[in-house]
């Protein structure tokens, strides 16, 4: 059996913390939407429907559509870092990296049968051709990312809507399909859910990604992550504080201006299709500005307070992000869906938010515990082992205390053996 030697390469605690921050947003928005199971509770507990609606509105405004994009940025960054490290390793590492991506893509594709909104397989499928862009100049990568953020397909659709205002677009919102989805998620069995998500659920997801332009935004953030990894931006953040402050100020101005324009668009006497497309386009730009604002603020706070213990906990949470991400989906769907405990009947946005916070607290506690005793999270370990074609990859760490005690005991035993040998040699000499 092949034995692997673990070489723990230095990790970037800031990127782990940003990944952990994005994961917190994902857990919160998934729980509050009952994992995209958009029905009101049959019997609300503790909180009124109006309060639930207000909490849902503000959470969606602050988190919706942004957490997954930040996660995509960190995914692109880590993909480039792994590729950059592979150039100083044996040639077998590049096929290993491709195997690693293919295994994750296949596993996440199968997992999306349980949760149709899982976008991890899209990240991994995009990351494989993304490796071809790693040798591009940094300016070209940044330009490509910004072009994708411009949402050119949406701009073309908007131009057509103004040039031909009488042209009726085909309704692709899938409202009837969403009604069927809600009925299956509420009353169907696990087999019914898997069967619906296999094709109909996937078509709903792709229709939404195409109509809202989110596929362009996610690709843009993946490439932006590669750009940040290639220019080593997060390795020397202290030297970029002036630029970060400028980005923070610019993003605040962008958010305020775009929010004002969005409110103005609603009041214009345009037809419904024109208003819808323009609102979608402005929302995409506003989400981009929100994400820049969030990341800039996080980096600046980290620079000032990076010795705080909370950053270590957040970094541990992000370090085991795959295990935390998949486990919260599995537990949450069993908790909310009809084939499980069916808690969608009783829990509105407020109680679902409380559930998410409890889930996050438990996972963060596990992350701190895991970082002491294991090299990888459980899912990360299985992923790595399958990539190496062997489960001989070490999983448990040897505690330092035990290791030192073992060394001390071994030294003491050797000293005893040496003393006994000296006694025997002395006895032989006397004879």
N, C-alpha and C positions, 0 to 999 in steps of 0.2 A: 504493500500500500504506500502510495506517495505521501510524504510528509511535507507540509508547507511551513515555511518560516514567515511569520507575520512581521512585516515592516510597516510600522505605523508612521505614515508620512504626515507632516504637519497639516492640520486643518485650519481653515480660516474661521475663527469664532464669530466674526461679524456676519458672514454669509450663512453660517448655521443658524444664527439668531434671526436673520431676516427670513430664512426658510421656516423657522419655528413660528415667527409672527404671521406669515402667510397661512400656515397650517391652522393656527388659531382661528383666523377668519373663515377658512374653509369649514372647519368643524361647526362654527357658530351658524353660518348661513345654511349649511346642510341640515342641521338640527331644526332650525326655525322654519324651514320649508318642508320639514318631514321628508327630506331627501327627494325633493321635487315632487312631492305628493301634495298637490295644491288643493287641499280641501279644508274648510273651516271645521273646528271641533264640533261634534254632535252635542256635547254637553260640556261647556266651558267651566273650568275650575278656577276659583280665586279671583281671576281678572275678567273685566268686561271686554266685549268684542272691540269696542272703540279703543281701549288701551292697547289691546293686541295689535290692532291696525296701525296705531301710531308707532309702536316699537318695531313692527315689521317694516314700516316705511323708512324709518331712520336707519335701521340696520342695513336694509337693502341699499340705501343711498351711500352709506359709508363703506360697506363691505362688498355688496353684490357686484360681480364682474371684475373685481380688483384683486381679490385674494388669489384666484387661479392664475391671473396674469403675473403677479409677483412670483408665484411658485414657478411659472414658466421661465421667468428671468433667471431664477436660481438654478433651474434645471439646465438651461443653456450654459450658464457659467460653469457648473460642475462638469458638464460634458466636455467643454474645452479644456478644463484643468486636467481631467483624466487623459485626454488625447495628448496634451503637452507633456505630461509625465511619461506617456508611453514611448516618446521619442528617445528617452534616455534608458529604456528598458529593453529586454530581449525582443526579437521580432515576433515572438509568440504572443506578446501582450496585445497587439492590435487585433488579431483574430479573437482574442479573449474579450476585448472591449466590444467588438461587433456581436459576439455571442451574447454578451451581457445585455445589450440593447434589445436583441431579438427575443431573448427569454422574457424580459420585462414587458415587451410589446405583446407577446402571446398571452402571458399571464394576466395582464391588465385588460386585454381584449375579452378573455373569458370572464374576468371579474365584472366587466361592464354588463354582462347578462343579468347580474344581480342589481347593479346600480347604473342605470342608463346614462346618467350625467357624468360618469367617471371619464375624465379627459386624459388620464395618464397614458393610455395607449396612443393618443394623438401626439403627445410630447415625444414618446419614444419612436414612433414612426417618423416623426419630423426630425428627430435627432440623428438618425442614421444617415440621411442625405446631408444633414447639417455638418457632418464631419468633412464633407467636400469643401465647405466654406472656411475651414480653419486656417487655410494658407492664404486667404485673401488679406489684403492690406486693411488695417483697422479703419481707415477712412471709408473704404468701400463697404465694410460691414455696417458702419454707422449709417451711411447713406441708404443702404438697402433696408435697414430696420425702419428708418424714418419714412421711406417711401411706402412701406407696408402700413405704417400707422396712418398715412393719409387716407386710407380707405378708398382707393381709386374705383373699385367696382361699385361702391355706394354712390360715389360722385357721378359715375356714368348713369346709374339708375335715376338719380335725382335730376340730371340734365334731361333725360328722356321724359321724365314726369312733367317738366316745365315746357319742353318743346311740344309734347303731345299730351296736353292735359286731359283730353277726352279718352285717351287709351286706358282701358281697364286692365289691371294686372290680375293674373290668376291668383286666387286665394290659396296661399300656401301656409297659412297659420296652423292648420291641422286642429281646429277646435273640436271637431267630432272625434278625432283620434285622442285628444286629451281627455274628453269625457269617458271614452272607453278605458283609457289608462287609469283614471281615477277609480273607476268601478272595479277594475282588476286588482289594483293595489289595495283597495279596501276589502273586497270580498273574495278575491281569488286565492288559489293555493300557490305554493312556491313554484310549482311547474307552470302555472298560468303566468306568473310574473316573468319567469325565465323565457317562456315562449313569446310573450309580448315584447320584451326587451331585445330579443334576438333580431327582429327586423323592424317592427313598427316603432318601438321605442328609439331604435337607432336612427330611423328616418326623421323622427321628431327632433332629435338632437342636431342632426346635420342641417335640417331645415332652419332651425333657430340660429345655428352658427353662420349659415349663408345669409339669412335675412338681416341679421344684426351686424354682420361683418366681423364677428369675434374671432373667426379663424385667421383673418389677416392680423388682428391685434396680437393673438397668441404667437403666431409665427414671428411677428416683429419683436416681441419680448424675448423669444428664444434666441434670435439673432443678436439682440441687444445684450443678452447675457454672454454670448460668445465674444462680443466686442469688449465687454468689461473684463472678461477673463483674459483676453489676449493683451490688453493694455495694462493689466495688473493694477487696475484702479483700486480694488479693495485691499491690496497689499500695502499701500502707502496713503491711506486716507487722510492722515494728518497734514500731508503736503497739499491736499486739494480742498482745504476748508473754504477758501475764498470762492472757488467754483461751486461748491456745495451750497453756500449761502446765496449765490446768484441763481442757482437752479431752484432753490426753495422760494425765493422772492418771485421768480418768473412763473413758477407753477401756481402760486397763490393768485397772481394776477390773472393767469389763464383760467383758473377755476371760476373766479368771480365774473370775468367777462363772458365766458361760455354759459354760465348759469343765467346771467342776465339776458343773453341772446336767446337761450332756450325758452325763457318765459315770454319774450317778445314774439317768438315764432308762433306760439300757441294763439296769440291774439290776432294774427294776420288772417285775412280772408282768402286763404288758399284752400285748394281742395284737400280732402282727407289724405290722399296718397302723398301729396307733396309735403304736407305737415309731418306725416309719419316718417318719411325718408329723411327729411332735414333734422327732425328730432333725434332719430337714430344716429345720424352722422355726428351731430353735436354731442350726444351722449358718449360716443366713442372717444371723441377728442377730450371731453371732460374727464372721462375715466383715465385717459393717458396722463392728463395733468394731475389728477388725484394721486396716481401711482408715483409720479415723480415727486410730488409733495411728501407723500408718506415715506418713501425711501430716503429722501434728503433729510427729513426730520429725524428718522431713525438713526442715520449715520451721525448726524450732529450730536444727538443725545448720547450715542455710544462713545463718541470721542471724549465727551465731558465726564461720563459716568461708567466707563468700561470696567472699572474695578468692582462695581456692585455685583452682589451675588446673583441678582435676578437675571443678568445677562448670561451667566453660566447655565442657569436652569433653562433659559430660552434656547441657548445653543445646544444643550443636550436634547431638548425637544425636537429641534430641527435635525440633529444628527441622526436620530432614529425615525425620520419623518415617514419613511415607507411603511414601517410597522404600525406607527400611530395612524397613518392615513387609512390603510386598508382595514385595520381593526375597528376604527370608529364607524366606518361604513357598514361593516358586517353587523356589529352590535346595534347600530342605529336602525337599520332596516328591519331587523328582527323585533326591535322595540316598538317601532311605529307602524309597520305594515300589518295588514289584516291577517296574513298567515302566521304572524308571530303574536305579540302581546296586544297589537292594535291600539296603541296609546294615542293615535291620531284622533280618536273619538273624544279625548278629554283634555289634551294639551294644546293650548294656543301658543302664540308667539312668546309670551312672557315665560311660561313654564318650560317651553322648549329651549329658550335661552338659558334658563337655570340648569336644565339637563346638560346643555353644551358646556357650561362653565364647570360643572361637576366632572364631566368627561375629560375636559382639558386638564383640570387639577390632578385627576388620577393619572393621566398619561404623563404629565410633567413629573410627578413623583416617581413613576416607573422609569422615566428617562434618567433622572438623577441616580436611581438605584442601579440601572443597567450600566451606566457609564463607569461605575466602580468595579463591576464584576464580569462584564462581558465585552468582547471586542465589537460586536455588531448586534443590532436588533434581530429578533427571530426571523423576520421576513428577509432582512438584508443578508443574514447568514445563509439561509436556504438559496437565495439568489446568487450569492457568491459561490457557494458549493456547486450548484448546478453549472455555473459558468466555468468552473475548474474541472468539471466531471468527477468530483470527489468530495466526500463529506469529511475528509481528513483535515480540512481547514480548521484551525483552533477556534474555539468559541468562548470558553471560559478563561478569564485572566487568573494568573496566580497571584493571590494577595501578597503585597509587599511584606507584611508581617510574617506570613507563613514562609515566604521565600527566604527571608533573613533568618528565621528560626531554623529552617532546614539547613541553611549554610552553616550556622553556628553549631548545630548538632553534628554535622559532618566534620567540621574542623575539630570539635572536641573528640570525636571518635578517632580521627587520624592521630591526634596528639596522644591518646591512650595507647594506640597501636605502636607508635614510635617509642613511648616510654617502656612498653613491654619488650620491644625488640632490644632496647638499650640494656634492660635488665638481663635478658638472655645472653647478649654479647658479653656483658660484664661477668656473668657466671661462667661462660666458656673460657674467658681469659684467665680467671682465677684457677680453673682446673689445669 
